[in-house]
Amino acid sequence: MRQVDESAPSQELGEEDVHALRQFLASLGHLDIRERGGDSLEQLQIGLANFQRFYGLKRRDGVLDYETKEAVGWPRCKVQDVGIAFVAGRMIVLQDCPWGRDPVVLRYAFHKSAPQHLRSPVESAMRKWEVASKSKISFAATDLMNADFTIGWTPVIIPGEHNLCGNFIAHAVFPCEAMAKVVHFDNSELWAADMAVSSYNTQAVALHELGHTLGLMHSDDPDDVMYNRFGVNSTVKLLSNNDKVRLRDLYKIP
């Protein structure tokens, strides 16, 4: 049996912190707490090592060093990085999954919770994905009753499966998930239409979340828009070649 490193996370954290770390790793798919032994210290170290590998950190051995602590605290998206999700009691394997329609015209609507001045940046992010798809995918505004997906700013604690507690600031639902398709942003954070001090750039975060709406999982490449890390006072990333290739492969766009 693998020996737990003496400097493993359990040696540095109190019981409550160990529980919080375990829940965090499980929420991103790096630790399966449902399987036998999933709550052991050994499994926690393995889960942390999985996290370190995915984010390209220097340590890959499950030891909670300064860099890893910092990465755990990054503002990020609530969508899992890898693994299996349970939605409405049903297990789904997380992988890139497209909308099953041709042409791909996605109708969207903003909830009244969406600030008027932040709607245009979200729509600008849509245009970037349209261009990346070579115009094979398009977004069209409609009303809430007829929308394929909706966009809004929600409280940290909301009914359902996607609360934005801790450092999770946004979330989106995949086409293949059997639930209402939403993109939602944490309304307790500061949001700006462009780069602003101490605020999140709405277009930058929307570009990432809309990638999920289109069916893309997280990437482990920091250069990709689909890498799971946000920051305040940030500019909008350009869609990387990898982002574009993944989208075109998913929708069979030459």
Stockholm file with secondary structure:
# STOCKHOLM 1.0

chainA/1-254         MRQVDESAPSQELGEEDVHALRQFLASLGHLDIRERGGDSLEQLQIGLANFQRFYGLKRRDGVLDYETKEAVGWPRCKVQDVGIAFVAGRMIVLQDCPWGRDPVVLRYAFHKSAPQHLRSPVESAMRKWEVASKSKISFAATDLMNADFTIGWTPVIIPGEHNLCGNFIAHAVFPCEAMAKVVHFDNSELWAADMAVSSYNTQAVALHELGHTLGLMHSDDPDDVMYNRFGVNSTVKLLSNNDKVRLRDLYKIP
#=GR chainA/1-254 SS CCCCCTTSHHHHSCHHHHHHHHHHHHHTTSCCTTSTTTTSHHHHHHHHHHHHHHTTCSCCSSCCCHHHHHHHTSCEESSCSSSEEEETTEEEECCCCCCSCSSEEEEEEECTTSCHHHHHHHHHHHHHHHHHTTTSEEEEECCGGGCSEEEEEECSSCSSSCCCCTTEEEEECCTTSSSCCEEEEETTSCEESSCCTTSEEHHHHHHHHHHHHTTCCCBSCTTSTTBSCCCBTCCCCCCCHHHHHHHHHHTTCC
#=GC SS_cons         CCCCCTTSHHHHSCHHHHHHHHHHHHHTTSCCTTSTTTTSHHHHHHHHHHHHHHTTCSCCSSCCCHHHHHHHTSCEESSCSSSEEEETTEEEECCCCCCSCSSEEEEEEECTTSCHHHHHHHHHHHHHHHHHTTTSEEEEECCGGGCSEEEEEECSSCSSSCCCCTTEEEEECCTTSSSCCEEEEETTSCEESSCCTTSEEHHHHHHHHHHHHTTCCCBSCTTSTTBSCCCBTCCCCCCCHHHHHHHHHHTTCC
//
